[in-house]
């Protein structure tokens, strides 16, 4: 006796019943639920089981037969066709030493000490999910039209209000373009500027993903050293005065944590105005500074429209949203809108509308205040424990931004240490990867504060220090 085939039909759906039957049986065959040789009900019996017309099932069977998924004969009935066993295609591993190998290693997780990822415990997931559910309903019930490629007006208005309050930037919603995170914003800006083969200042050390993005955009990178006052503007003016672009993290330099001094900000902006240079400000932490109030954004001092401000919700909310924004100078706003419309439209509206409600109702600022307190406590605990235990294996340790920078003796392979630590659920980031060249590279580890919960700090630090000791 043939076991009844379990198929769920939705008679209210626009998809014809015959197509629903075909898809259901086809999916069962492709997934292995129906193995080769398995017998199917006759189309007459299946029609009776499902309560549909015989012709409906017959039409579905004919399509499955045409696709060589089933065979029918009077002697053996209708059966799943024999097919050669296909070996599931394995995802090819990235080439050793390639950018994608580094990318996957640095973004794998979740793990203790991982950088660039906020604490899961601080994110108000239930609250945001309720807002997201309402936004999805609004999105699906709205007319089927193309949305504004710059992003939802509600979110752009709320971001403009937040930037005026927290970052000192005065801008109109029309200057704001919603993006899929910082990388998307950087790509959008580089398309708009069209500076191929031109020179660009890049902080050294600096974010390796940004450096590779500039290389992909065919820009000629000029590494500019960083000290306690941020990027060394005078060094840049001396060694690459003909640069067309500068990419900086002035609020909290990544990865060393220094703030670009007011004198250097003024010098950079004056030179940019005089020479027509563009400045991309990566405000990756926004106002998420653990001690005191964050310095106003570089764009807040720009009086000549040379700064392109890029922000993101990846560090303050979650990278899973893939949500960020660009604040374009007024002179470039229409050009940004054109490129967004044709090449890089904003993400889906539901995530934008949920984020807009989250900001508008005051939840975002409250979330940042709670997050600052939690991270400050975790940073203090991490720094205290490392200073007490790391004297024999590290040069020094300090908090920089949302990471503890653990300096290692020269010649130590921080990459080897990080790879061994990964097998223990730890994800320290090698400092050497942030440098432009092996000649300028310094050995060290970046330990994310957000992913260093109190209850695991001691055991995780002890394990990491044991690994370091074996490599030094």
Secondary structure, 3 states (H helix, E strand, C coil): CCCCCCCCCCCCCCCCHHHHHHHHHHHHHHCCCCCCCCEECCHHHHHHHHCCCHHHHHHHHHHHHHCCCEEEECCCEEEECCCCCCCCCCCCCCCCCCHHHHHHHHHCCCCECCCCCCCHHHCCHHHHHHHHHHHHHHHHHCCCCCCCCCCCHHHHHHHHHHHHHHHCCCCCHHHEEEECCHHHHHHHHHHHHCCCCCEEEEEECCCHHHHHHHHHCCCEEEEEEEECCEECHHHHHHHCCCCCEEEECCCCCCCCCCCCCHHHHHHHHHHHHHHCCEEEEEECCCCCCCCCCCCCCHHHHCCCCCEEEEEECCCCCCHHHCCEEEECCHHHHHHHHHHHHHCCCCCCHHHHHHHHHHHHCCHHHHHHHHHHHHHHHHHHHHHHHHHHHCCCCEEEEEEECCEEEEEECCCCCHHHHHHHHHCCCECCEEHHHHCCCCCCCCCEEEEECCCCCHHHHHHHHHHHHHHHHHHC
